[in-house]
C-alpha cells in the first residue's frame, strides 16, 4: 500500500498548537513509512475565510521546518489542493449519489427547519436535526422540481435501523447506531457549495489518502464518513483518532491556559526545534531515556503503535525546559542572530527598532555566553543584556549592602572591589576568580560580600549575567566610571565622618 496522509486545515484562524500536532503526526507517519504528506486547504467556510490565515499557515510551517510533498503551493498529481477550486467535482459526486438513491433533493426552506426546531423545543422533544420530510418525495417528482430551478439542497440518506462499524488504529473497534448520527445531513448546499463531509470524503478518495490521522474530536463524524464511503462504493482509509491536548486542569487546551497559537509561541521567543520536539511527545513515545530529538530522529522512530489513548497534558514549564535546552545548543553566532530581532524591537541599541552598529552587533554576539546558560526564551536575552548597551540606573542603596552589613561596609567593599576592575577586565574567568578570591581573603571578607556591591554597580542589579565576562565586554574605563558613580551616590546617603576617602577619579 502506498502510504499517503494529509493535513487539511480550514483557514479560518491562526494555526493552533493542536492543529500543528495533528500536522506533525501526519508528517512523521508519512516519513516513517516512506510515504507522502499532503496539504489540502478546506476553505468551504467562506464566511470565516481570510487569505491572511492561509499566509499564516504557510509562514508557520516554513518556520517549523515542515514541508509537504503535495499542496497548493507545490502542486502535485491531484491538483488543485484547494477545495474552493474543486466545486464542480463535488456537484458531480453529489448528483451521483442522488442517481444511486443514496441521497435526495431537499426543498425545505431555512424557515421551515427553524420552525421545526422551535416546535420541538417548546414540546421538550428529544428529537433533533432534520425531520427527513423530503426523503419521501418520489425521485421523479424531486428531479422535476430541481430541474425547474426550485431551491434545494442535497441530503445523504442515512440507512435507518442499522449500525456502522469501523476500526480505529488507536481506539480499536468502534460501533455506532445510525439512529445516533445526524439525520440525513446536507451534502450540497442550496448555493452549490459542498459541506465539509462531502468535500472531505471526495477529496480523500480522489487523492488516494490511505490514512486519516486527526484529533479525537472528529470521532463522532467518522460513522457518517464511513456511510458516505459505502454510498459511493469506495473503500474508506484507515482511521486513527489522536489523543486530545489538554491544559493542566484537564480541559481542552485554550487561551486561558496560556499561548495556543504558534504565532504567540514565536513572539515569546520559543525556538521551532523546541516546539517540534515537545509537541511530538504529546501523546506519543519514542525511546526510553531520551528527551531531545531532531525532526529526522522523530520520523525514524514514529509509530502508530506508540500512541497513547489518554489525553496529553500540555505542560508549559516542560516546553520552557526544552526551549532552554535548544538555546544552549546554539553557537554564539546562531543565538545572536535569533535574538537580534527581539533586541532591536526592545530598543536595546537606542530607540525601538533601531538597528545596531557593527560594534554593537559584535558586542551583542560576544555577550551570548553570558546569557546562554540562563535564558529560557529569546526575548529574555536583550532584557538580561541591557546594562551592556546603556547606563543602568543606580539602584537603591540597600541593593549594595550584603546581609548583616551596613552602608558604610558596602562602601568599603565597593572601594576594595574597585581596585580589581582593571586587572579583572583584562583577565579570563579563571584568573579573575583567583584575583578576587585572594583580595577577599586579604581583606578578611566573604567572597560573595565582596562581589555583590561590585556586581550591583556594574550591572545595576543583584542578579545578573556573570560579572567577569561583563567586565571584559564593558572594558575597564566604562566599568570604573560606573563604580565611581555608585560610590558618589552611596556617600551622599551616608553622614558618617569616618567613611573612606573618595576614590581617585581616572
ChimeraX attribute file (.defattr): number of C-alpha atoms within 10 A of each C-alpha:
attribute: neighborCount
match mode: 1-to-1
recipient: residues
	/A:1	5
	/A:2	13
	/A:3	17
	/A:4	25
	/A:5	27
	/A:6	28
	/A:7	24
	/A:8	21
	/A:9	19
	/A:10	20
	/A:11	23
	/A:12	18
	/A:13	16
	/A:14	19
	/A:15	23
	/A:16	18
	/A:17	21
	/A:18	21
	/A:19	18
	/A:20	24
	/A:21	24
	/A:22	23
	/A:23	25
	/A:24	22
	/A:25	29
	/A:26	23
	/A:27	25
	/A:28	24
	/A:29	26
	/A:30	24
	/A:31	20
	/A:32	18
	/A:33	15
	/A:34	14
	/A:35	18
	/A:36	20
	/A:37	24
	/A:38	26
	/A:39	22
	/A:40	23
	/A:41	19
	/A:42	21
	/A:43	21
	/A:44	20
	/A:45	16
	/A:46	12
	/A:47	8
	/A:48	12
	/A:49	16
	/A:50	14
	/A:51	10
	/A:52	13
	/A:53	17
	/A:54	20
	/A:55	12
	/A:56	17
	/A:57	21
	/A:58	15
	/A:59	14
	/A:60	21
	/A:61	18
	/A:62	12
	/A:63	14
	/A:64	17
	/A:65	12
	/A:66	16
	/A:67	15
	/A:68	19
	/A:69	16
	/A:70	20
	/A:71	22
	/A:72	15
	/A:73	12
	/A:74	13
	/A:75	14
	/A:76	14
	/A:77	9
	/A:78	12
	/A:79	16
	/A:80	17
	/A:81	24
	/A:82	19
	/A:83	22
	/A:84	17
	/A:85	12
	/A:86	15
	/A:87	16
	/A:88	13
	/A:89	14
	/A:90	23
	/A:91	19
	/A:92	10
	/A:93	17
	/A:94	24
	/A:95	17
	/A:96	15
	/A:97	20
	/A:98	18
	/A:99	13
	/A:100	11
	/A:101	13
	/A:102	20
	/A:103	24
	/A:104	29
	/A:105	24
	/A:106	24
	/A:107	19
	/A:108	15
	/A:109	13
	/A:110	9
	/A:111	9
	/A:112	11
	/A:113	14
	/A:114	11
	/A:115	12
	/A:116	16
	/A:117	18
	/A:118	12
	/A:119	11
	/A:120	13
	/A:121	13
	/A:122	9
	/A:123	9
	/A:124	9
	/A:125	10
	/A:126	7
	/A:127	11
	/A:128	12
	/A:129	13
	/A:130	18
	/A:131	13
	/A:132	15
	/A:133	11
	/A:134	15
	/A:135	17
	/A:136	10
	/A:137	15
	/A:138	10
	/A:139	15
	/A:140	9
	/A:141	11
	/A:142	20
	/A:143	15
	/A:144	11
	/A:145	15
	/A:146	16
	/A:147	10
	/A:148	9
	/A:149	8
	/A:150	13
	/A:151	16
	/A:152	20
	/A:153	22
	/A:154	24
	/A:155	25
	/A:156	26
	/A:157	21
	/A:158	20
	/A:159	15
	/A:160	11
	/A:161	8
	/A:162	11
	/A:163	14
	/A:164	16
	/A:165	16
	/A:166	16
	/A:167	13
	/A:168	18
	/A:169	18
	/A:170	18
	/A:171	15
	/A:172	11
	/A:173	10
	/A:174	13
	/A:175	12
	/A:176	16
	/A:177	13
	/A:178	19
	/A:179	13
	/A:180	10
	/A:181	19
	/A:182	15
	/A:183	21
	/A:184	20
	/A:185	21
	/A:186	23
	/A:187	26
	/A:188	26
	/A:189	16
	/A:190	16
	/A:191	9
	/A:192	15
	/A:193	20
	/A:194	27
	/A:195	16
	/A:196	17
	/A:197	17
	/A:198	22
	/A:199	25
	/A:200	17
	/A:201	21
	/A:202	18
	/A:203	20
	/A:204	20
	/A:205	16
	/A:206	9
	/A:207	19
	/A:208	14
	/A:209	21
	/A:210	21
	/A:211	21
	/A:212	20
	/A:213	23
	/A:214	23
	/A:215	17
	/A:216	17
	/A:217	11
	/A:218	10
	/A:219	16
	/A:220	13
	/A:221	13
	/A:222	20
	/A:223	21
	/A:224	22
	/A:225	16
	/A:226	18
	/A:227	20
	/A:228	24
	/A:229	18
	/A:230	13
	/A:231	19
	/A:232	16
	/A:233	9
	/A:234	13
	/A:235	11
	/A:236	20
	/A:237	18
	/A:238	15
	/A:239	20
	/A:240	21
	/A:241	20
	/A:242	30
	/A:243	22
	/A:244	23
	/A:245	24
	/A:246	19
	/A:247	20
	/A:248	14
	/A:249	10
	/A:250	12
	/A:251	13
	/A:252	17
	/A:253	22
	/A:254	16
	/A:255	10
	/A:256	8
	/A:257	16
	/A:258	13
	/A:259	17
	/A:260	17
	/A:261	19
	/A:262	25
	/A:263	17
	/A:264	14
	/A:265	17
	/A:266	17
	/A:267	12
	/A:268	15
	/A:269	18
	/A:270	24
	/A:271	20
	/A:272	20
	/A:273	20
	/A:274	23
	/A:275	21
	/A:276	21
	/A:277	20
	/A:278	23
	/A:279	22
	/A:280	23
	/A:281	17
	/A:282	23
	/A:283	20
	/A:284	19
	/A:285	17
	/A:286	19
	/A:287	11
	/A:288	6
	/A:289	6
	/A:290	7
	/A:291	11
	/A:292	15
	/A:293	18
	/A:294	12
	/A:295	16
	/A:296	11
	/A:297	13
	/A:298	23
	/A:299	22
	/A:300	16
	/A:301	16
	/A:302	23
	/A:303	17
	/A:304	15
	/A:305	10
	/A:306	14
	/A:307	20
	/A:308	16
	/A:309	15
	/A:310	11
	/A:311	18
	/A:312	22
	/A:313	18
	/A:314	24
	/A:315	14
	/A:316	15
	/A:317	9
	/A:318	11
	/A:319	18
	/A:320	17
	/A:321	15
	/A:322	22
	/A:323	25
	/A:324	21
	/A:325	17
	/A:326	20
	/A:327	26
	/A:328	18
	/A:329	13
	/A:330	14
	/A:331	14
	/A:332	18
	/A:333	13
	/A:334	13
	/A:335	20
	/A:336	24
	/A:337	14
	/A:338	17
	/A:339	20
	/A:340	21
	/A:341	16
	/A:342	21
	/A:343	26
	/A:344	18
	/A:345	16
	/A:346	18
	/A:347	17
	/A:348	25
	/A:349	22
	/A:350	13
	/A:351	11
	/A:352	12
	/A:353	15
	/A:354	14
	/A:355	18
	/A:356	18
	/A:357	10
	/A:358	9
	/A:359	8
	/A:360	15
	/A:361	16
	/A:362	13
	/A:363	17
	/A:364	26
	/A:365	18
	/A:366	16
	/A:367	21
	/A:368	22
	/A:369	16
	/A:370	19
	/A:371	19
	/A:372	24
	/A:373	14
	/A:374	16
	/A:375	19
	/A:376	22
	/A:377	22
	/A:378	26
	/A:379	21
	/A:380	17
	/A:381	25
	/A:382	25
	/A:383	13
	/A:384	17
	/A:385	21
	/A:386	18
	/A:387	19
	/A:388	22
	/A:389	15
	/A:390	11
	/A:391	13
	/A:392	16
	/A:393	13
	/A:394	19
	/A:395	17
	/A:396	13
	/A:397	19
	/A:398	14
	/A:399	17
	/A:400	30
	/A:401	21
	/A:402	19
	/A:403	9
	/A:404	7
	/A:405	12
	/A:406	13
	/A:407	20
	/A:408	19
	/A:409	17
	/A:410	24
	/A:411	24
	/A:412	17
	/A:413	23
	/A:414	26
	/A:415	21
	/A:416	18
	/A:417	20
	/A:418	18
	/A:419	14
	/A:420	17
	/A:421	23
	/A:422	16
	/A:423	16
	/A:424	24
	/A:425	22
	/A:426	16
	/A:427	16
	/A:428	13
	/A:429	16
	/A:430	10
	/A:431	14
	/A:432	20
	/A:433	15
	/A:434	11
	/A:435	15
	/A:436	21
	/A:437	18
	/A:438	13
	/A:439	19
	/A:440	19
	/A:441	11
	/A:442	9
	/A:443	13
	/A:444	10
	/A:445	13
	/A:446	13
	/A:447	16
	/A:448	12
	/A:449	20
	/A:450	24
	/A:451	21
	/A:452	23
	/A:453	29
	/A:454	29
	/A:455	24
	/A:456	26
	/A:457	26
	/A:458	28
	/A:459	27
	/A:460	23
	/A:461	21
	/A:462	17
	/A:463	11
	/A:464	18
	/A:465	20
	/A:466	14
	/A:467	20
	/A:468	21
	/A:469	20
	/A:470	21
	/A:471	25
	/A:472	21
	/A:473	17
	/A:474	17
	/A:475	16
	/A:476	18
	/A:477	13
	/A:478	14
	/A:479	23
	/A:480	22
	/A:481	15
	/A:482	23
	/A:483	23
	/A:484	20
	/A:485	14
	/A:486	24
	/A:487	21
	/A:488	14
	/A:489	15
	/A:490	20
	/A:491	18
	/A:492	8
	/A:493	11
	/A:494	13
	/A:495	9
	/A:496	10
	/A:497	7
	/A:498	7
	/A:499	14
	/A:500	13
	/A:501	10
	/A:502	11
	/A:503	13
	/A:504	6
	/A:505	8
	/A:506	7
